[in-house]
Amino acid sequence: MKRIFLLIIGFLSLVLGIIGIFLPLLPTTPFLLVAAFCFARSSERFHRWLMSHPVLSPPIRDWQERGVIRTGPKLMATAMLSLSACFLFLSEKAPVAGKATFVIFACCVLLFLWTRKSA
């Protein structure tokens, strides 16, 4: 039962991590780290696949081995959050509470990203 639970959480995290590559508000690396953790404890096959994947494994390895986030993804996240902020604040239909929530969330994400060591 534990193995099945970890597999489900691993796959959900993997999907969210992949979606996060394309959506600026959804962080990629934390979800990939959760997926790696879950797969390591539930499926050697999926863990090996994830850790050898040419696109998905580098951020996991960077974090696990050196506790770093590469500068490129930091810059990309900053640019995408900034672009999202521009669209949000130019929208007259967006509620003030939504804008405030976005600012708080974006600041937390950027604070976390830019206080980590860079590779």
TIMI-67577 format. One record per residue: x, y, z of N, C-alpha, C in turn; residue in three letters; residue number from 1. Coordinates in Angstrom, 2 decimals. Atoms other than C-alpha are relative to their C-alpha. Layout:
# residues N
+---------+---------+---------+---------+---------+---------+---------+---------+---------+--------+-----+
!    n_px !    n_py !    n_pz !   ca_px !   ca_py !   ca_pz !    c_px !    c_py !    c_pz ! residu ! num !
+---------+---------+---------+---------+---------+---------+---------+---------+---------+--------+-----+
!       X !       Y !       Z !       X !       Y !       Z !       X !       Y !       Z !    ALA ! NUM !
...
+---------+---------+---------+---------+---------+---------+---------+---------+---------+--------+-----+
END
This chain:
# residues 119
+---------+---------+---------+---------+---------+---------+---------+---------+---------+--------+-----+
!    n_px !    n_py !    n_pz !   ca_px !   ca_py !   ca_pz !    c_px !    c_py !    c_pz ! residu ! num !
+---------+---------+---------+---------+---------+---------+---------+---------+---------+--------+-----+
!    0.82 !   -1.20 !    0.00 !    0.00 !    0.00 !    0.00 !    0.87 !    1.26 !    0.00 !    MET !   1 !
!   -0.91 !   -1.15 !   -0.06 !    2.85 !    2.41 !    0.87 !    0.65 !    0.23 !   -1.36 !    LYS !   2 !
!   -0.65 !   -0.09 !    1.31 !    4.54 !    1.64 !   -2.45 !   -0.93 !    0.65 !   -1.02 !    ARG !   3 !
!    0.97 !   -0.56 !    0.94 !    1.38 !    2.43 !   -4.42 !   -0.22 !    1.48 !    0.28 !    ILE !   4 !
!    0.16 !   -1.42 !   -0.38 !    0.88 !    5.68 !   -2.48 !    1.18 !    0.83 !   -0.48 !    PHE !   5 !
!   -1.20 !   -0.73 !    0.43 !    4.47 !    6.75 !   -3.18 !    0.08 !    0.10 !   -1.52 !    LEU !   6 !
!    0.03 !   -0.06 !    1.47 !    4.11 !    5.86 !   -6.87 !   -0.99 !    1.07 !   -0.48 !    LEU !   7 !
!    1.01 !   -0.99 !    0.40 !    0.94 !    7.96 !   -7.15 !    0.52 !    1.42 !    0.26 !    ILE !   8 !
!   -0.54 !   -1.32 !   -0.34 !    2.54 !   10.93 !   -5.36 !    1.17 !    0.33 !   -0.94 !    ILE !   9 !
!   -1.13 !   -0.20 !    0.91 !    5.67 !   10.45 !   -7.51 !   -0.46 !    0.43 !   -1.39 !    GLY !  10 !
!    0.48 !   -0.34 !    1.34 !    3.72 !   10.55 !  -10.77 !   -0.71 !    1.35 !   -0.01 !    PHE !  11 !
!    0.64 !   -1.32 !   -0.07 !    1.58 !   13.51 !   -9.67 !    1.05 !    1.10 !    0.07 !    LEU !  12 !
!   -1.07 !   -0.99 !   -0.10 !    4.73 !   15.39 !   -8.72 !    0.74 !    0.15 !   -1.32 !    SER !  13 !
!   -0.67 !   -0.05 !    1.30 !    6.38 !   14.47 !  -12.00 !   -0.82 !    0.80 !   -1.00 !    LEU !  14 !
!    0.88 !   -0.73 !    0.93 !    3.38 !   15.75 !  -13.98 !    0.01 !    1.49 !    0.34 !    VAL !  15 !
!   -0.02 !   -1.41 !   -0.40 !    3.28 !   18.98 !  -11.96 !    1.35 !    0.65 !   -0.32 !    LEU !  16 !
!   -1.32 !   -0.52 !    0.34 !    7.03 !   19.40 !  -12.44 !    0.14 !    0.28 !   -1.48 !    GLY !  17 !
!   -0.06 !   -0.19 !    1.46 !    6.72 !   18.98 !  -16.19 !   -0.87 !    1.19 !   -0.40 !    ILE !  18 !
!    0.86 !   -1.16 !    0.28 !    3.81 !   21.44 !  -16.29 !    0.70 !    1.28 !    0.43 !    ILE !  19 !
!   -0.71 !   -1.16 !   -0.51 !    5.95 !   23.81 !  -14.23 !    1.09 !    0.51 !   -0.92 !    GLY !  20 !
!   -0.98 !   -0.46 !    0.99 !    8.49 !   23.94 !  -17.04 !   -0.62 !    1.08 !   -0.88 !    ILE !  21 !
!    0.68 !   -0.90 !    0.92 !    5.89 !   25.81 !  -19.07 !   -0.83 !    1.09 !    0.69 !    PHE !  22 !
!    0.81 !   -0.98 !   -0.73 !    3.88 !   27.67 !  -16.39 !    0.85 !    0.73 !    1.02 !    LEU !  23 !
!   -0.90 !   -0.76 !   -0.88 !    5.65 !   30.47 !  -14.54 !   -0.34 !   -0.08 !    1.48 !    PRO !  24 !
!    0.36 !    0.01 !   -1.41 !    3.72 !   30.14 !  -11.29 !    0.20 !   -1.36 !    0.67 !    LEU !  25 !
!   -0.15 !    1.35 !   -0.54 !    4.36 !   26.43 !  -10.85 !    1.48 !   -0.38 !   -0.02 !    LEU !  26 !
!   -1.43 !    0.30 !   -0.02 !    7.88 !   25.61 !   -9.68 !    0.29 !   -1.43 !   -0.46 !    PRO !  27 !
!   -0.35 !    1.31 !    0.56 !    9.56 !   22.70 !  -11.45 !    0.83 !   -0.83 !    0.96 !    THR !  28 !
!   -0.97 !    0.78 !   -0.77 !   12.45 !   21.64 !   -9.24 !   -0.58 !   -0.64 !    1.26 !    THR !  29 !
!    0.54 !    0.67 !   -1.19 !   10.55 !   21.04 !   -5.97 !   -0.85 !   -1.22 !   -0.33 !    PRO !  30 !
!    0.82 !    1.14 !    0.38 !    8.08 !   18.77 !   -7.74 !    0.86 !   -1.16 !   -0.51 !    PHE !  31 !
!   -0.90 !    1.05 !    0.47 !   10.89 !   16.88 !   -9.46 !    0.74 !   -0.65 !    1.18 !    LEU !  32 !
!   -0.65 !    0.55 !   -1.19 !   12.62 !   16.46 !   -6.09 !   -0.94 !   -0.94 !    0.75 !    LEU !  33 !
!    0.98 !    0.88 !   -0.65 !    9.44 !   15.01 !   -4.58 !   -0.17 !   -1.28 !   -0.81 !    VAL !  34 !
!    0.13 !    1.18 !    0.85 !    9.08 !   12.68 !   -7.56 !    1.20 !   -0.93 !    0.17 !    ALA !  35 !
!   -1.21 !    0.82 !   -0.19 !   12.68 !   11.49 !   -7.18 !   -0.02 !   -0.69 !    1.35 !    ALA !  36 !
!    0.10 !    0.57 !   -1.34 !   12.16 !   10.94 !   -3.45 !   -0.98 !   -1.17 !    0.01 !    PHE !  37 !
!    1.03 !    1.04 !    0.01 !    8.97 !    8.94 !   -4.01 !    0.42 !   -1.20 !   -0.84 !    CYS !  38 !
!   -0.42 !    1.11 !    0.85 !   10.38 !    6.88 !   -6.87 !    1.15 !   -0.78 !    0.62 !    PHE !  39 !
!   -1.12 !    0.69 !   -0.65 !   13.54 !    6.09 !   -4.89 !   -0.49 !   -1.00 !    1.04 !    ALA !  40 !
!    0.54 !    0.87 !   -1.03 !   11.34 !    4.49 !   -2.25 !   -1.09 !   -0.94 !   -0.49 !    ARG !  41 !
!    1.10 !    0.84 !    0.49 !    8.80 !    2.81 !   -4.52 !    0.31 !   -0.75 !   -1.29 !    SER !  42 !
!   -0.25 !    0.65 !    1.28 !   10.22 !    1.96 !   -7.94 !    1.41 !    0.33 !   -0.50 !    SER !  43 !
!   -1.37 !   -0.19 !    0.49 !   13.85 !    1.50 !   -8.87 !    0.00 !    0.36 !   -1.49 !    GLU !  44 !
!    0.09 !   -0.24 !    1.44 !   12.85 !    1.49 !  -12.54 !   -0.32 !    1.47 !   -0.31 !    ARG !  45 !
!    0.38 !   -1.39 !    0.26 !   11.13 !    4.91 !  -12.46 !    1.04 !    0.97 !    0.54 !    PHE !  46 !
!   -1.05 !   -0.85 !   -0.56 !   13.82 !    6.39 !  -10.23 !    1.19 !    0.05 !   -0.95 !    HIS !  47 !
!   -1.12 !    0.06 !    0.95 !   16.52 !    5.24 !  -12.64 !   -0.33 !    0.80 !   -1.26 !    ARG !  48 !
!    0.42 !   -0.75 !    1.19 !   14.53 !    6.65 !  -15.59 !    0.07 !    1.50 !    0.26 !    TRP !  49 !
!    0.01 !   -1.43 !   -0.31 !   14.04 !   10.03 !  -13.88 !    1.41 !    0.54 !    0.16 !    LEU !  50 !
!   -1.35 !   -0.48 !   -0.26 !   17.65 !   10.30 !  -12.77 !    0.92 !   -0.07 !   -1.23 !    MET !  51 !
!   -0.80 !    0.03 !    1.22 !   18.93 !    9.51 !  -16.27 !   -0.62 !    0.82 !   -1.12 !    SER !  52 !
!    0.68 !   -0.79 !    1.02 !   16.49 !   11.76 !  -18.14 !    0.85 !    1.24 !   -0.32 !    HIS !  53 !
!   -0.88 !   -1.11 !    0.37 !   18.45 !   14.39 !  -20.11 !   -0.51 !    1.39 !    0.38 !    PRO !  54 !
!    0.56 !   -1.31 !   -0.32 !   16.07 !   17.27 !  -19.30 !   -0.38 !    0.10 !    1.49 !    VAL !  55 !
!    0.54 !   -0.05 !   -1.35 !   14.56 !   16.37 !  -15.93 !    1.02 !   -0.25 !    1.10 !    LEU !  56 !
!   -0.94 !    0.36 !   -1.07 !   17.57 !   15.00 !  -14.05 !    0.99 !    1.11 !    0.41 !    SER !  57 !
!   -0.99 !   -1.00 !   -0.44 !   20.00 !   17.99 !  -14.09 !   -0.41 !    0.84 !    1.21 !    PRO !  58 !
!    0.33 !   -0.78 !   -1.19 !   18.01 !   20.16 !  -11.64 !   -0.04 !   -0.85 !    1.28 !    PRO !  59 !
!    0.03 !    0.89 !   -1.17 !   17.54 !   17.16 !   -9.33 !    1.42 !   -0.25 !    0.48 !    ILE !  60 !
!   -1.40 !    0.27 !   -0.36 !   21.24 !   16.32 !   -9.41 !    0.68 !    1.24 !    0.58 !    ARG !  61 !
!   -0.58 !   -1.25 !   -0.52 !   22.25 !   19.96 !   -8.91 !   -0.39 !    0.21 !    1.45 !    ASP !  62 !
!    0.50 !   -0.23 !   -1.35 !   20.09 !   20.19 !   -5.82 !    0.53 !   -1.06 !    0.96 !    TRP !  63 !
!   -0.42 !    1.08 !   -0.88 !   20.99 !   16.78 !   -4.38 !    1.50 !    0.04 !    0.29 !    GLN !  64 !
!   -1.45 !    0.08 !   -0.16 !   24.72 !   17.03 !   -4.94 !    0.62 !    1.27 !    0.57 !    GLU !  65 !
!   -0.64 !   -1.25 !   -0.41 !   25.42 !   20.73 !   -4.34 !   -0.94 !    1.03 !    0.60 !    ARG !  66 !
!    0.96 !   -0.96 !   -0.56 !   22.22 !   22.41 !   -3.14 !   -0.10 !    1.28 !   -0.81 !    GLY !  67 !
!    0.01 !   -1.19 !    0.84 !   22.24 !   24.77 !   -6.12 !   -1.15 !   -0.06 !   -1.01 !    VAL !  68 !
!    0.95 !   -0.14 !    1.11 !   19.78 !   26.04 !   -8.71 !    0.73 !    0.78 !   -1.07 !    ILE !  69 !
!   -0.73 !   -0.66 !    1.09 !   21.22 !   26.99 !  -12.07 !   -0.53 !    1.41 !   -0.27 !    ARG !  70 !
!    0.35 !   -1.40 !    0.26 !   21.22 !   30.65 !  -13.05 !   -1.03 !    0.13 !   -1.12 !    THR !  71 !
!    0.95 !   -0.06 !    1.11 !   19.36 !   30.03 !  -16.32 !   -1.45 !   -0.17 !    0.44 !    GLY !  72 !
!    1.38 !    0.15 !   -0.49 !   16.22 !   28.65 !  -14.64 !   -0.42 !    1.12 !    0.95 !    PRO !  73 !
!    0.34 !   -1.13 !   -0.87 !   16.39 !   31.43 !  -12.05 !   -0.41 !    1.21 !   -0.85 !    LYS !  74 !
!    0.32 !   -1.13 !    0.88 !   16.44 !   34.04 !  -14.81 !   -1.31 !   -0.23 !   -0.75 !    LEU !  75 !
!    1.24 !    0.33 !    0.71 !   13.68 !   32.26 !  -16.72 !   -1.21 !    0.17 !    0.92 !    MET !  76 !
!    1.10 !   -0.14 !   -0.96 !   11.47 !   32.07 !  -13.62 !   -0.28 !    1.47 !    0.29 !    ALA !  77 !
!    0.15 !   -1.43 !   -0.26 !   12.10 !   35.75 !  -12.91 !   -0.68 !    0.69 !   -1.18 !    THR !  78 !
!    0.60 !   -0.60 !    1.20 !   11.26 !   36.72 !  -16.49 !   -1.47 !   -0.39 !   -0.15 !    ALA !  79 !
!    1.37 !    0.45 !    0.16 !    8.12 !   34.60 !  -16.59 !   -0.93 !    0.59 !    1.07 !    MET !  80 !
!    0.81 !   -0.63 !   -1.05 !    6.87 !   35.90 !  -13.25 !   -0.21 !    1.48 !   -0.29 !    LEU !  81 !
!    0.12 !   -1.42 !    0.36 !    7.55 !   39.46 !  -14.40 !   -1.00 !    0.19 !   -1.13 !    SER !  82 !
!    0.95 !   -0.07 !    1.13 !    5.69 !   38.86 !  -17.66 !   -1.42 !   -0.26 !    0.48 !    LEU !  83 !
!    1.33 !    0.29 !   -0.55 !    2.79 !   37.32 !  -15.77 !   -0.52 !    1.18 !    0.80 !    SER !  84 !
!    0.40 !   -1.17 !   -0.79 !    2.75 !   40.31 !  -13.42 !   -0.47 !    1.13 !   -0.91 !    ALA !  85 !
!    0.39 !   -1.05 !    0.95 !    2.59 !   42.69 !  -16.38 !   -1.41 !   -0.25 !   -0.53 !    CYS !  86 !
!    1.33 !    0.32 !    0.52 !   -0.41 !   40.89 !  -17.86 !   -1.07 !    0.14 !    1.09 !    PHE !  87 !
!    0.96 !   -0.06 !   -1.09 !   -2.12 !   40.64 !  -14.49 !   -0.32 !    1.45 !    0.36 !    LEU !  88 !
!    0.23 !   -1.37 !   -0.43 !   -1.66 !   44.29 !  -13.59 !   -0.57 !    0.88 !   -1.11 !    PHE !  89 !
!    0.64 !   -0.72 !    1.10 !   -2.72 !   45.48 !  -17.03 !   -1.46 !   -0.39 !   -0.17 !    LEU !  90 !
!    1.37 !    0.47 !    0.09 !   -5.92 !   43.49 !  -16.71 !   -0.88 !    0.77 !    0.98 !    SER !  91 !
!    0.92 !   -0.76 !   -0.84 !   -8.75 !   45.61 !  -15.43 !   -0.97 !   -0.92 !    0.74 !    GLU !  92 !
!    0.97 !    0.92 !   -0.60 !  -10.84 !   42.54 !  -14.59 !    0.57 !   -0.78 !    1.18 !    LYS !  93 !
!   -0.61 !    0.75 !   -1.10 !   -8.35 !   41.01 !  -12.16 !   -0.30 !    0.70 !    1.33 !    ALA !  94 !
!    0.32 !   -0.63 !   -1.29 !   -9.47 !   41.57 !   -8.57 !    1.27 !    0.39 !    0.76 !    PRO !  95 !
!   -1.14 !   -0.49 !   -0.79 !   -7.19 !   43.45 !   -6.18 !    0.55 !   -1.12 !    0.88 !    VAL !  96 !
!   -0.46 !    1.11 !   -0.85 !   -7.06 !   40.41 !   -3.88 !    0.83 !   -0.99 !   -0.81 !    ALA !  97 !
!   -0.76 !    0.90 !    0.88 !   -5.84 !   38.28 !   -6.80 !    1.37 !    0.57 !   -0.31 !    GLY !  98 !
!   -1.28 !   -0.66 !    0.27 !   -3.15 !   40.80 !   -7.62 !    0.90 !   -0.05 !    1.22 !    LYS !  99 !
!   -0.79 !    0.04 !   -1.24 !   -2.03 !   40.97 !   -4.00 !    0.52 !   -1.40 !    0.28 !    ALA ! 100 !
!   -0.42 !    1.39 !   -0.20 !   -1.93 !   37.18 !   -3.73 !    1.13 !   -0.35 !   -0.94 !    THR ! 101 !
!   -1.06 !    0.28 !    0.98 !    0.14 !   36.98 !   -6.90 !    1.31 !    0.64 !    0.44 !    PHE ! 102 !
!   -1.22 !   -0.70 !   -0.43 !    2.63 !   39.56 !   -5.60 !    0.66 !   -0.74 !    1.16 !    VAL ! 103 !
!   -0.56 !    0.71 !   -1.16 !    3.06 !   37.70 !   -2.31 !    0.63 !   -1.32 !   -0.45 !    ILE ! 104 !
!   -0.51 !    1.28 !    0.47 !    3.47 !   34.33 !   -4.04 !    1.26 !    0.19 !   -0.84 !    PHE ! 105 !
!   -1.15 !   -0.23 !    0.88 !    5.85 !   35.68 !   -6.69 !    1.22 !    0.44 !    0.82 !    ALA ! 106 !
!   -1.12 !   -0.44 !   -0.84 !    7.98 !   37.42 !   -4.06 !    0.59 !   -1.17 !    0.79 !    CYS ! 107 !
!   -0.49 !    1.18 !   -0.74 !    8.22 !   34.20 !   -2.02 !    0.81 !   -0.91 !   -0.92 !    CYS ! 108 !
!   -0.72 !    0.86 !    0.95 !    9.23 !   32.19 !   -5.09 !    1.34 !    0.62 !   -0.37 !    VAL ! 109 !
!   -1.25 !   -0.65 !    0.40 !   11.82 !   34.74 !   -6.18 !    0.98 !    0.11 !    1.17 !    LEU ! 110 !
!   -0.87 !   -0.04 !   -1.17 !   13.17 !   35.13 !   -2.66 !    0.67 !   -1.36 !    0.21 !    LEU ! 111 !
!   -0.57 !    1.33 !   -0.14 !   13.63 !   31.37 !   -2.42 !    1.04 !   -0.25 !   -1.08 !    PHE ! 112 !
!   -0.92 !    0.27 !    1.11 !   15.24 !   31.12 !   -5.86 !    1.31 !    0.76 !    0.14 !    LEU ! 113 !
!   -1.21 !   -0.83 !    0.04 !   17.67 !   34.00 !   -5.50 !    0.81 !   -0.04 !    1.29 !    TRP ! 114 !
!   -0.83 !    0.20 !   -1.20 !   18.80 !   33.08 !   -1.98 !    0.68 !   -1.36 !   -0.01 !    THR ! 115 !
!   -0.72 !    1.27 !    0.17 !   19.97 !   29.65 !   -3.20 !    1.27 !    0.25 !   -0.80 !    ARG ! 116 !
!   -1.24 !   -0.10 !    0.77 !   23.47 !   29.18 !   -4.53 !   -0.30 !   -0.29 !   -1.47 !    LYS ! 117 !
!    0.15 !    0.22 !    1.44 !   23.79 !   29.29 !   -8.32 !    1.09 !   -0.91 !   -0.53 !    SER ! 118 !
!   -0.99 !    0.88 !    0.64 !   25.51 !   26.81 !  -10.57 !    0.53 !    0.68 !   -1.23 !    ALA ! 119 !
+---------+---------+---------+---------+---------+---------+---------+---------+---------+--------+-----+
END
